[in-house]
Amino acid sequence: MKGRIPVVLLACGSFNPITNMHLRLFEVARDHLHDTGRYHVTAGILSPVNDKYGKKDLVAAHHRVTMAQLALQTSDWIRVDPWESEQAQWVETVKVLRHHHRQLLTSPPPMGAPDTSSKALSSASAAAPELKLLCGADFLKSFGVPGLWEEAHVQEIVSKFGVVCVGRVGHDAEAYIADLPILRRHRHNIHVAHAPVQNALSATYVRQALAQGHSVRYLLPDAVLAYIQMHRLYLGSASARGNRSGTH
């Protein structure tokens, strides 16, 4: 990896609950960037959204952070960062990126970060690692929803930071880029990674299945499922009525 550009991947979302597909996003994105021959992914950061986001059926942040930590306890390069979830109010994605970019520029990785990440970040080239937003294709589609994003925020995300988008069943990332002028202009800074194993799993489905008493084993880590069962999460009938809007 000598001479490559160091990159840290940041995924923002509800993770309500975290699933195996969320974890695969990181692995697929890392492989894709490594295969370009230009990048070396040194770390991954998973940032659960603040409770004030107000999404239907969103369980408390401390549960979502704990479940993510349990899911990542075997990872040697991805960590959970609770900063976003601990703020007094909901924080826009671009502000989360700014925060973590400042952290990379001014301070070492937080205590508890995987050793390999710390070593990689400290031994990388003199330049600070690039920070890129990791998302699924459904998230990329949202950039084109009228009124959902401030154009200045989208501009900053795709121009200053860059995006690594992992394809999802039923979504055409390349078409979303082609249809939106701001994404077309910065196509060089948007990496589309194609998952070798297609996966239509969503957190929405997991919540619905749990509410209906159906098995979700092997769709999420065993430790996460045990935590859900222990705290009796997602058992309300409202979850079963939710729409299938994706994993965020």
Secondary structure, DSSP 8 states (H G I E B T S, - for coil): -TT-EEEEEEEEE--TT--HHHHHHHHHHHHHHHHTTSEEEEEEEEEE--GGG--TT---HHHHHHHHHHHTTT-SSEEE--HHHHSSS---HHHHHHHHHHHHHHS---TTS-HHHHHHHHHS-SS--EEEEEEEHHHHHHTTSTTTS-HHHHHHIIIII-EEEE--TT--HHHHHHH-HHHHHTGGGEEEE--SS-----HHHHHHHHHTT---BTTB-HHHHHHHHHHTTT-SHHHHT-------
